[in-house]
Amino acid sequence: MTTKKVFIWILASLCTLIISSCNNNSKIDRDKLSQALAKYDSFSDFSNGFARVQKDKKYGVIDKSGSEVAPCEYDGIFKWTEARDQITGKQAILLPNGKMKELVGYKYILGVQNTDEIMAVGKGGEDGFGRDGKWGFIDKTGKEIIPCIYDLPSDDHGINCSFSEGLINVGTYNKYGFIDKTGKEVIPLTLRYSFIGDFSDGMAFVSDFFISGEEAGKYGFIDKTGREVIPRVYENASPFSEGLACVQRNGKYGFIDKNGKEAIPFNYNMTSEGDDVKESTGFYKGLAVMRVNDGSGSAYSWDAEGKCGVIDKTGKVIIPFTYSNIAPFENGFIYSNFDPKNGGDKFHNQKWGLLDKTGKEITPCIYDNMPIYSEGLASVSKNDKYGFIDKTGKEVIPLIYDEIYAPEGIYTSGKSTYFPEGLAGVKKKGKWGFIDKTGKEVIPCVLEEITDYSGIKFSDGLALVKWNNQVGYVDKEGYFIGKEIVKNLNE
């Protein structure tokens, strides 16, 4: 054997040994975890290797071996990804590295949209939403990287805090600005508006509803220097995407470029999302969905009159305006048609199908729910039975389930997946189980969800479930791990 071949053989052997060691180290000691769970009144799902536990109305933390990382002496423990509440009593946050950070001196904690790198924390104030407190930010180690000196924008639902294109919007009415993650004031707190959107394509829409004159309630755009580069002359606006923004003028919608020049004429009565376009209307891979001949004036797209179609960035009609609703997905468009002869309201009496990017029908309107794609698959239903179709419209997992769990965020961002850690929660005859992407039932439908939210999912190799009236975890091999009980559910 040559020296080169010997080296390759040794290297391959070492890799195999390391992989085998990692797999063995990650294997859960079911009996040990089961015995540990018996000490607690309740426990949460695992995240980053840790779970929150409760005993005598106090909270602590365990790892996957069942070892107690933090004793049950806290009034509450926030997980890094879930933190959003007022702080009362002895509270701590469980950092991603498994360490605890006691939240001393803070009154509020709030997740930052579009990032999990930082967390907003507030001090002072009496308002339950934290509107009259002062806010700063901590990093994943729990270190306060930006002191609590800022106000945060708020609305009727509470405080808003988001991170977009490297910047965080801070301040309140008539005193807005933007900071970066180091706390540097990139745009000083001198922007005099009542509403500012996030940055997209280097621009953010702005408006002021509390002034008089022609600019009252009108929308324009600022750049990252804080300069108003497009004046406030529009009745509505959406973020820039692919160099264009959808705006409303004289009741009609069209598109402008970054110079404020009309790029697509104002010929549209509505966007596909409805009258309130400030969130999502825009171009996706060179195409945008619009609506014409809206006679209802409804702000909700599912109830709107008129028809949807698709245009390109020149304004050319790619898909004719003949559909009740259209929404983009990676390979084309989801569409629906409402037949008034069937009666009922438009939202609950629509059928859905798929079009490709040219408007060619992939799947006819035969499904009762709108398919949202993730990892090439979409959950669909017909006659109250659920299954999955692929991007060609083929039913790859038959429609035999009463329900399929859709994780939070899949309908709004598309970033979540139906198959967290490779398995999807499905419900049949009132019980839950798990299938893989081929439709194989890996864990039989004998489980229940533990709360009134609908569904179960895997996190860190375990799913928090109820079986035989006992709360515990199920692993991917189908073993139920409860309080002093380990049971193979596939036997």
N, C-alpha and C positions, 0 to 999 in steps of 0.2 A: 504494500500500500504506500503510495507516495505521501510525502510530508503534507502536501496540500490537502489530500483526501483525509489524512488522519486529523488534521486541524478542523476540517468541516464536520467530521464524525463527532469529535469532542464537543464542538460548538453546538451541534444538534442535540447531543445527549444532555448537555447543560440546560438548553432551552426546555427540553422535555421535562427535566427534573424540576426546573423553576415553575413551569406551568402546573405540573402535578402538585407541587408544594402549595402554590397559590390556591388551586382548587380545593385542596384539603383544608387549608386555613379558612377558606370562606364557607365551608360546610357547617351547618348549624347543628349544635348538639341539642337535639330535640328534647331529650329527657331533662337535661339541665335547665333549658329555658322553661319547660313545663313546670318544673318544681319551683322556679323563681316566680312565675306568674301567680302561683297560689298565695303569695304574700300580699297581693294588691287587690284593691276593689275594682279597678278598671285600668285600661292601658290603651294607648293610641297605636296607629300604624307606625312602622319604622321608616326613618328617613336619615340618610347618611350614616346608617349603622346604629341609630339610637331611637328609642321610643319613650314617650312621656307616660308615666304611671301615676296612679292616685291611690292614696291610703288615708282613711280618716279625714277626707276632704282637703288633704294636702298633696302637693305634686312633687315628683322627683323624676329621675331619668335612669333608664337601664340600657345596656348594650345588648347585642344579639346572644351573648352567652348567658344573659340574665343577671350579670353583675350590676350592682347599683353604682352608677356614675355620680349621681347626686341624690341625697336622701330626700324623703318626702317631707319637706319642711317649708315649701313655698305655697303661697296662695294661688299662684298661677305661673306657668312656664310657657312662653311663646316659642314656637318653632320659627326658624329664620324665614321660611317661605310663607308663613301664615300670619306673621305679626301685623295686627291692625286693631288697636283697641286702646282704651284708657287704662292706665296703670293704677291699680289700687292694691294696697297691702304689700306683702313681700313678693315681688315678681322678678323673674329672670328670663333671659332669652337663651335658647339652646343654639349655639353657634354651629356652623357647618362642620367644624373640626371636632365637635362633641364636647367642647368646653362650655361651661356655664358663665354667663355674664349677668350679675345681679344689676337690676335697673334702678340704681340708687340715684335720687335727685331728678329723675324724669317722671313726667306725668302722662305722656302719650308715646305710642310707638306706631309707626306706619310704614308699610312696604312702599317701595318706589317703583312705579310702573316702568316697564321696558328694561329693567335690570334687576339682578339679585346680588349685585356687588356691594350695595350700600343699603342702609335702612335709615329712615327719618325718625328722629326722636324729639319730643317736645318738653318744654319746661314752662311752669307758670300758667296763668289763665284759669278761668272758671268754667268756660264753655265745654260741654260734653264732647263736642266735635274737635276741640282744640283750636278753634278759630282765633281766640284771643291769647293763645300761648305763643312762645317763641320756639323756633325749630332749628335743629342742626342735624348732623348725619354721623352715623357710626359705620365702620367697615366690618368685614367678616371676622375680624379678630376681636370685635367689641370696642375697638379704640374710637374715640370721638375725633373724627377727622375734620369736621366743620362745626364750630361752636353754635349753640342755640341762640342765634341772634336774628333769625329771619322769620318773617310771616310766610305762610304758604297760601296759594289761591284756594278758594272754597266755593262751593255752590250749595244747593238745597240738600244734597246728599252728604255733605261733609267736606273734608280737606282733600284737595287734589295735589298729587306730587308725581311728576313723571320725568324721565330722563330721555332726551331725544337729541341725537347727533352731538353727543358730548356735553349737553347743557341741561341744567335744571331750572325750571321757571320758579322764581321766588317773588314774594311781595304780595301786596293787596291793591285794591282799586286805586288807580292813579299813581301807583308807586311800584311798578313791576320792574324786574330785571332778570338776568340769567347768570348763574354761576356754573363753574365746572366742578368735577369731583374733588378737586383740591381746595375748593372754597374761593377760588379766584373769581372776582366779579367781571366776567367777560363783557356783559352789558350792564352798566350801572343801573341802580334802582331809580330810574328817572322816567320810565315809560309811562305816559299818562293815558291809560286805557282801562276799560272795565273788564275786558276779556282778551286773553292772548292764547293762541293755540301752540302746540308743539312745533318744533322745527322739522321741516321735511324738504329735501332738495335745497337746503340752505335758506328757506323762507318760512315765516310763521304768520298766520292771519291774525289780525287785530280788529277790535271794535270797541266802541264806547256807547253804551245805552243810556247814559245819564247826562248827556249834554243836549243842548238845543241846536237847531240849525240843520243844514243839509247833511252833515256827517253823522247825525244822531242815529245810532243803530246800524250804521253802514260798515262794511268790511273792506279792509285793505291788507297790505302785507309789509312786513319789515324784513330786513336782512340780518345777518349775524353781527352787524355793528349796532343794531337798534334803529337804523335809519328807515323811515317809512318810504319804501321805494315804489310802492304801488298805492295810490291814494285811496281813501275810504269812500268809494262810490258805489259799492255793490250791496245788494240786499242780503246776500248770503255768499258763503265761500267754503271751499274744501281745501285740504292741504295740497301742495304741489306734489305731483308724481310724474316721473319721466319728463320733467320740464314744463308741464302744463298744469293749470288749476281750473277746476270747475267753479264758476261763479254765476250769480243771478243778477240780472239787470232788467228793470222794467217788467218783472214777473217772469222772464224767460231765462233759461240756462244756456251757457256756452262755455268756451274755454279761452283762457288768456295765457300768454307766455310770461317769462320772468321780467320782461320789460313793460308788462301791462298791456301789450298789444293783443288785439283779438286774433286768436289762432283758429277757432272754430266758431261760426256764427251762433248767435243766441236764438236758436230755433226750437228749443226743447222746453216742454212744459214742466217736466220733473226729471230728477235723476232716478235711477232704478231703486235707490234706497228710500226715496220720498222727498218731501219738501225740505227737511232738515238735513242738509248735505254736509255739515261741518266735520264729519268724522271720516268717511271712507270713500266717497266718490272720487274716482280718478282712473288713470290708465294703468293697466296691468299687462305687461308684455305687448305693448303697442295697441291695445284695444280697450274700449270703454263702453259700458252699458248706459243707455239713456232711454227716456220715455217721451212719447209724443201724444197729443190729443187727450190730455188729462182733463176730464170734465168734472171730477168730484171735489178737487181741492183738498183731498185727504193728505195728511202728513205721513201716512203709513203706506208703504209701497204695496203690501199684500192686498190692501183694500182699494187701491187707486184705479181709476178709469184709465183708458188709453192702453197703448201697447208699447212693449220694450223691443229694442233692437240694439245692434252693436256697430260702433263706428271706429275707424282708425284715426291716427293723429292728423290726417289731412281733412277729416270730417266725412270721408267717404263711408257710405253705408256698407258694412260687410255682411251683416245679418239683418234682413228686413224687419221692420217694426210690426210684427205680427203676433208677438207672444205676450201673455199676461205678466210674466216675470222672468227675468234672466239674472243669473249670478255667475261670475267666473270661477273656474277651477283650473288646475294645472294644465290639463289637456284640452280644454274647451270651455263649455258653458252648461250649467244646470238651467233648465227652463221649465215653465209650467204654462198650462192653459186652463182657463176657467170656462166651463160650459154652463151658461145661465139656465139652460133647460133642465139641468139637474137640481136646481134650487139650492137653497142654503147660502151661507155667506162665503165670500171669496177666499178667506183665509183657510177655512176648514173643508172647502169643497174644490180643491185643486189637485191635479195629478202632475207628477214630475217625471222628467226624462233628461236625456243628455244630447247636446249638440257638439260637433267638433268646431274648430276655430273658423271654418268656412260657413258654418250653419247647417252642415249635413247632419242628419239625425243619426245618432249612435244608438240611442235607446228611446222608444216612444214614451209618451206620458202615461205610464202604467203604475207608478209608485205613489204611495200616500204621503210619504215624508220627503223632505229635501235632502238629497245625499251630499254630505260634506266629506271630501276625500282627505285621507291621511295615509301616507306610505302606500299609495296606489290602490287603496280599498275604501269603499264607502258603505256605511250601513243604510239599508233601505227597508221599507216595509210595504206590505200589500195584504189587505184583509186582516190587519192586526197581527201579522207574522213578520219577523225580522230576519234578515240575512245580510250578505255582503255581495257587492258587485265590484268588478275591477274597472280600469279606465276605458276598456272597450265596451263596457256595459254588460259583460258576461256575468251571470250569477255564479260566483265561485264558491260561495258558502250558502247552501239552500235556506230559504225563508221558512224556518221551522221554530224560531224562538219567539217568546212572548215579549222579550225586551233585550236590548243590548246596551251595556253601560257605555256612555259617552263622557269621557273625562272633561272636567272643567276647562274651558278655553278652546275646545275643538270647534265650536260653532262661531266663535268670535275671531280667533286668530288662525285656526287651522294648524297650529304648531303642536298641539297635543296629539295623541294617538289613541285609536281604539284598542291597540295591543301594547299597553305598557309592559315592558320587559317580555314581549313576545306572546302574551296571552290576553284574550278579551273575555270580560265577564258577560255571560249570557244567562237568560232566565227562561226556564221551561217548567210548566206545571207548578208555578209558584215558588220554585227553588232556583238558586243560582249555582253556576259552575263556570268552568273556563275552557275555551277552545283555542287552538293555535291558528295560524294563518292559512292552514290547509283545511280547516274546519274540523280537525280531529278533536274530540272531547277529551282533553287531558285530565280534567278534574270533573267528576260527575256532578250533575245538577241536584245537589243535596244540601246546599248551603243557604243561609239567609244573610241579608245585610243587617248591621247592628244598630243603625239609626234610621231616621225617617227619610234620609236622602236615598236616592234610588240607585243601587248598584254596588259592586265590589271591584277592587282592582289591586294589582300587585305593586308593591313599593319595597325596594331593597330585598327582593326575593321572597317576601311574605305578603299575604293578603289578610287584613283584619276582617274576620267573619264571625258568624254564629252557626254552630252546628249542634243539633240535638239539645237546643236551649242553653248551650254553653258558648261563651265568647272566647275566642282564641285566634290563632293564626293558621293558615294553610300554606304549605310550601309548594313548590312547583312539581314535586314528586307526588303530591296528593295526600300528604300527611297533615292531619289536623293536630295542632299543638295547643292544648288548653291548660287549665289549672289541674296539674297532676294527671294529665291524660294525653297520650299520644296514640292516634288512630290512623291507620292507612285507609283512606276513603275509597280506594280503588279495589279493595278486597271484596 
